Amino acid sequence: KRRNGIFKKAHELTVLCDAKVSLIMFSNTGKFHEYISPSTTTKKIYDMYQTTLGFDLWTSHYERMTETMKKLKESNNKLRREI
């Protein structure tokens, strides 16, 4: 009931304010629900978000993953030398 109300408000924002709205919701049980304005796509919303912030979400995630991989390789090499 509440979820439907939130999605209704998202739709109203889209229609009344000519806004591009993306709503992503996960329930406690892990169910996924989303609303995206008909005039846009999820990718366009994320691109606008990144442009507005001046921040690339994927680059920072990639850098963290690269650093983690580097540390794991170092640990792996150290353990191999010990064996």
C-alpha positions as CSV (number, residue, x, y, z in Angstrom):
1,K,0.0,0.0,0.0
2,R,2.7,2.5,0.9
3,R,4.9,1.3,-1.9
4,N,2.1,2.0,-4.4
5,G,1.7,5.5,-2.9
6,I,5.3,6.3,-3.4
7,F,5.2,5.1,-7.0
8,K,2.0,7.2,-7.5
9,K,3.9,10.3,-6.2
10,A,6.8,9.5,-8.5
11,H,4.4,9.3,-11.5
12,E,2.7,12.6,-10.4
13,L,6.1,14.4,-10.3
14,T,6.8,13.1,-13.8
15,V,3.4,14.4,-15.1
16,L,2.9,17.6,-13.1
17,C,6.4,18.9,-13.0
18,D,7.7,17.4,-16.3
19,A,10.5,15.8,-14.2
20,K,12.6,12.8,-15.0
21,V,12.2,10.5,-12.0
22,S,13.9,7.2,-11.2
23,L,12.9,5.3,-8.1
24,I,14.6,2.1,-7.0
25,M,13.4,0.3,-4.0
26,F,14.4,-3.0,-2.3
27,S,12.1,-4.5,0.3
28,N,13.4,-6.2,3.5
29,T,12.8,-9.6,1.8
30,G,15.0,-8.5,-1.2
31,K,12.2,-7.8,-3.7
32,F,13.2,-5.2,-6.3
33,H,10.8,-2.5,-7.4
34,E,11.5,0.4,-9.7
35,Y,9.8,3.3,-11.4
36,I,11.4,5.2,-14.3
37,S,9.7,8.2,-16.1
38,P,8.5,7.1,-19.5
39,S,10.4,9.9,-21.2
40,T,13.8,8.6,-20.1
41,T,15.9,5.5,-19.4
42,T,17.8,4.3,-16.3
43,K,21.1,4.9,-18.2
44,K,20.1,8.5,-19.0
45,I,19.2,9.2,-15.4
46,Y,22.6,7.8,-14.2
47,D,24.4,9.8,-16.8
48,M,22.6,13.0,-15.8
49,Y,23.4,12.2,-12.1
50,Q,27.1,11.7,-12.8
51,T,27.3,14.9,-15.0
52,T,25.6,17.0,-12.4
53,L,27.9,15.7,-9.6
54,G,31.0,15.9,-11.8
55,F,31.7,12.4,-10.6
56,D,32.0,9.1,-12.5
57,L,30.5,6.3,-10.4
58,W,32.0,3.5,-12.4
59,T,35.6,4.9,-12.4
60,S,35.8,5.2,-8.7
61,H,34.3,1.6,-8.3
62,Y,36.9,0.4,-10.9
63,E,39.7,2.0,-9.0
64,R,38.7,0.4,-5.7
65,M,38.4,-3.0,-7.4
66,T,41.9,-2.5,-8.9
67,E,43.4,-1.7,-5.5
68,T,41.7,-4.7,-3.9
69,M,43.0,-6.9,-6.7
70,K,46.5,-5.6,-6.2
71,K,46.5,-6.3,-2.5
72,L,45.1,-9.8,-3.1
73,K,47.9,-10.5,-5.6
74,E,50.5,-9.3,-3.2
75,S,49.1,-11.5,-0.5
76,N,48.9,-14.5,-2.8
77,N,52.5,-14.0,-3.9
78,K,53.6,-13.8,-0.3
79,L,51.8,-17.0,0.6
80,R,53.3,-18.8,-2.4
81,R,56.8,-17.9,-1.2
82,E,56.0,-19.2,2.2
83,I,55.0,-22.6,0.8
